[in-house]
Amino acid sequence: MSIDSRDRRVDQHRIEGVPVLPATASAEILLRQADERHGDSAPALVDLRWEHPLEAREEHLELDVQRGDDGQLSILSHSRVCVVAREATAGPARSVDLASVSALPAVTARTAPAAITYGPRYQALRDPRAEGGQATGLLVPPEGSEDSAWAGVMDSAWQCVGPLLPAGGPYLPLAAGALRDLGRGPAGSPRRRDPARR
């Protein structure tokens, strides 16, 4: 697969000026691969690891998505493994007590470190709240966003944990325990993705 360096997924997500495919976008690519095999059952990814950034330093970012016989999915760029995960079937979704989460104290959203530049696609976080190792925020997709805006909204969700981390950065994801696809909403709306932590 080829991603143009002007594609909003990379053009609006830059690290030290270099367009980089966000971890959430690479996870979405792997979820789509898992979805092809699982059909109607909800796919999941477990043991995700981002081993190298997917930088769009040239006109196109060339990606090779591979599936091993053991259920391992990989994204390679320039013959180098950059992202790996194992596919699984999603288990039951965990319940979240929204009342207790919304009662967290409001925090000032940490501005992105100078090394990271976010375009509008990656500025969906509103009303961040955090305390005692928990964080939440309201995610508002950019106006007129399409189904492919999921990566930007999910990246904004990961920005929500910023107030829980020591000052400094930038912080980039290196691993995730699981990412589940919880199925389609009404009338063919995009699938809701659920990042699960261990």
Helices and strands as residue ranges (DSSP letters): E 2-4, H 8-11, E 13-15, E 18-21, H 23-38, E 43-50, E 54-55, E 60-62, E 64-67, E 72-77, E 80-89, H 98-102, E 116-118, G 120-122, E 125-131, E 134-139, G 147-149, H 150-159, G 162-164, E 175-181, G 186-188, E 193-196
